[in-house]
Amino acid sequence: MSEKLANPAPLGLMGFGMTTVLLNIHNAGFFPISAMILAMGLAYGGMAQVIAGILEFKKGNTFGVTAFTSYGFFWISLVFLILMPKWGWADAADEFAMGCYLLMWGIFTLFMFFGTLKGPKALQVVFGSLVVLFFLLAAKDFTGNAALGTFAGFEGIFCGASAIYLAMAEVLNEKFGRSVLPIGEAH
């Protein structure tokens, strides 16, 4: 007899989605970075995604483990990139270094996007828009073009919202036993 396990993906997707929306409202120019974004980055974007990744391990989902734990630690590392210089623990990363950091995440995400191609269309939208977001943010840092950062902010709001949609679709579709919110199931 096998045990029935809950789907941890909505937890990870909500942690990613809500934190991504909030950070990108900042990137779009609506408010400065504050403790609110940093706390979301550590707690929901970071720890909740790592927990979801560990739970995906229990389900035998290599993609889920890799995605949620990696992006959870992305959020935690991003918060430390902001806080460590303020605490006097390290020099702040310059724009070129941040561009490299974001470029590496973009390359990782591009490979992960290919892993979504046999999955639901909604998951492809999340990862496809995240690839675009990382490359836009890296380009902004490499070029110093503030308009790219603002545009990336709006694109990031879309990316985060797509993750929130997928999370809620998975919760509601399971709860109602039918497709309440379509996700473009893979065939």
C-alpha positions as CSV (number, residue, x, y, z in Angstrom):
1,M,0.0,0.0,0.0
2,S,1.5,3.4,-1.0
3,E,0.9,6.5,1.0
4,K,-1.0,9.4,-0.7
5,L,1.3,12.5,-0.7
6,A,0.1,16.0,-1.0
7,N,1.3,18.0,-4.0
8,P,4.0,20.4,-2.7
9,A,4.3,22.4,-6.0
10,P,1.6,25.0,-5.2
11,L,3.5,25.9,-2.0
12,G,6.7,26.4,-4.0
13,L,5.0,28.2,-6.8
14,M,3.2,30.6,-4.4
15,G,6.5,31.3,-2.6
16,F,8.2,32.0,-6.0
17,G,5.2,33.9,-7.5
18,M,4.4,36.2,-4.6
19,T,8.0,37.1,-3.9
20,T,8.7,37.6,-7.6
21,V,5.7,40.0,-8.0
22,L,6.8,42.1,-5.0
23,L,10.4,42.4,-6.1
24,N,9.4,43.3,-9.6
25,I,6.9,45.9,-8.4
26,H,10.1,47.4,-7.0
27,N,12.0,46.8,-10.3
28,A,9.2,48.6,-12.2
29,G,9.9,51.6,-10.0
30,F,6.9,51.7,-7.6
31,F,8.7,51.4,-4.3
32,P,12.2,50.9,-3.0
33,I,13.7,47.7,-1.6
34,S,12.6,47.3,2.0
35,A,12.4,44.8,4.8
36,M,9.1,43.6,3.3
37,I,10.9,42.3,0.1
38,L,13.8,40.9,2.1
39,A,11.6,39.1,4.5
40,M,9.5,37.6,1.7
41,G,12.8,36.6,0.0
42,L,14.0,34.7,3.0
43,A,10.8,33.2,4.3
44,Y,8.4,32.5,1.4
45,G,10.6,32.9,-1.6
46,G,13.4,31.1,0.1
47,M,12.5,28.7,2.9
48,A,9.0,27.8,1.6
49,Q,10.5,26.8,-1.8
50,V,13.3,24.8,-0.2
51,I,10.7,22.9,1.8
52,A,8.6,22.3,-1.3
53,G,11.8,21.0,-3.0
54,I,12.5,18.6,-0.2
55,L,8.9,17.4,-0.4
56,E,9.2,16.9,-4.2
57,F,12.2,14.6,-3.4
58,K,9.8,12.4,-1.4
59,K,7.5,12.2,-4.4
60,G,10.4,11.3,-6.7
61,N,10.2,14.5,-8.8
62,T,13.7,15.4,-9.8
63,F,12.6,18.5,-11.8
64,G,10.6,19.7,-8.8
65,V,13.5,19.1,-6.4
66,T,15.9,20.9,-8.6
67,A,13.6,23.8,-9.4
68,F,12.2,24.6,-5.9
69,T,15.4,24.1,-4.0
70,S,17.5,26.1,-6.5
71,Y,15.1,29.0,-6.7
72,G,14.6,28.9,-2.9
73,F,18.3,29.3,-2.5
74,F,18.4,32.0,-5.2
75,W,16.1,34.1,-3.1
76,I,18.1,33.5,0.1
77,S,21.4,34.3,-1.8
78,L,19.8,37.5,-3.3
79,V,18.8,38.7,0.2
80,F,22.4,38.0,1.4
81,L,23.8,39.9,-1.6
82,I,21.8,42.9,-0.4
83,L,22.4,42.5,3.4
84,M,26.0,41.3,3.7
85,P,27.5,44.6,2.5
86,K,25.2,46.5,4.9
87,W,26.4,44.3,7.8
88,G,30.0,44.8,6.8
89,W,30.6,41.1,6.0
90,A,31.6,41.7,2.3
91,D,31.9,44.3,-0.3
92,A,28.8,45.0,-2.4
93,A,28.7,43.3,-5.8
94,D,29.1,45.7,-8.7
95,E,26.8,45.8,-11.7
96,F,29.1,43.5,-13.8
97,A,29.2,40.9,-11.0
98,M,25.4,41.1,-10.6
99,G,25.0,40.8,-14.3
100,C,27.1,37.6,-14.2
101,Y,25.0,36.3,-11.2
102,L,21.8,36.9,-13.1
103,L,23.1,35.5,-16.4
104,M,24.0,32.3,-14.6
105,W,20.5,32.0,-13.3
106,G,19.2,32.8,-16.7
107,I,21.2,30.0,-18.3
108,F,20.1,27.5,-15.5
109,T,16.5,28.6,-16.1
110,L,16.8,28.1,-19.9
111,F,17.8,24.5,-19.3
112,M,15.0,24.1,-16.8
113,F,12.6,25.5,-19.4
114,F,13.4,22.7,-21.7
115,G,12.3,20.4,-18.9
116,T,8.9,21.9,-19.0
117,L,8.2,21.1,-22.7
118,K,6.4,17.9,-21.8
119,G,4.5,19.5,-19.0
120,P,1.5,21.8,-18.8
121,K,1.5,25.0,-20.9
122,A,1.1,27.1,-17.7
123,L,4.4,25.7,-16.4
124,Q,6.1,26.6,-19.7
125,V,4.8,30.2,-19.3
126,V,6.3,30.4,-15.8
127,F,9.7,29.2,-16.9
128,G,9.7,30.9,-20.3
129,S,8.9,34.3,-18.7
130,L,11.5,33.6,-16.0
131,V,14.2,33.0,-18.6
132,V,13.3,36.4,-20.2
133,L,13.3,38.1,-16.8
134,F,16.8,36.9,-15.8
135,F,18.3,37.8,-19.2
136,L,16.6,41.3,-19.1
137,L,17.9,41.9,-15.6
138,A,21.4,40.7,-16.5
139,A,21.4,43.0,-19.6
140,K,20.3,45.9,-17.4
141,D,23.3,45.3,-15.1
142,F,25.7,44.8,-18.0
143,T,24.6,48.0,-19.8
144,G,23.5,50.2,-17.0
145,N,20.2,50.9,-18.9
146,A,17.6,51.7,-16.3
147,A,14.8,51.5,-18.8
148,L,15.6,47.7,-19.3
149,G,15.3,47.3,-15.5
150,T,11.9,49.0,-15.5
151,F,10.7,46.9,-18.4
152,A,12.1,43.8,-16.6
153,G,10.0,44.8,-13.6
154,F,6.8,44.6,-15.6
155,E,7.8,41.4,-17.2
156,G,8.7,40.0,-13.8
157,I,5.2,40.9,-12.4
158,F,3.8,38.8,-15.3
159,C,6.2,36.0,-14.5
160,G,5.2,36.0,-10.8
161,A,1.5,36.2,-11.6
162,S,1.8,33.2,-13.9
163,A,3.3,31.2,-11.0
164,I,0.5,32.3,-8.7
165,Y,-2.1,31.3,-11.3
166,L,-0.5,27.8,-11.7
167,A,-0.3,27.3,-8.0
168,M,-4.0,28.2,-7.4
169,A,-5.0,26.2,-10.5
170,E,-3.3,23.1,-9.0
171,V,-5.0,23.7,-5.6
172,L,-8.5,24.4,-6.9
173,N,-8.4,21.7,-9.7
174,E,-7.4,19.1,-7.1
175,K,-10.0,20.3,-4.6
176,F,-12.8,20.3,-7.1
177,G,-11.7,17.2,-8.9
178,R,-11.9,18.9,-12.3
179,S,-10.3,21.7,-14.3
180,V,-11.6,24.9,-12.6
181,L,-8.6,26.9,-13.9
182,P,-7.1,25.4,-17.1
183,I,-3.3,24.8,-17.2
184,G,-3.0,23.3,-20.7
185,E,-2.4,19.8,-19.6
186,A,0.4,17.8,-21.3
187,H,-0.7,14.9,-23.4
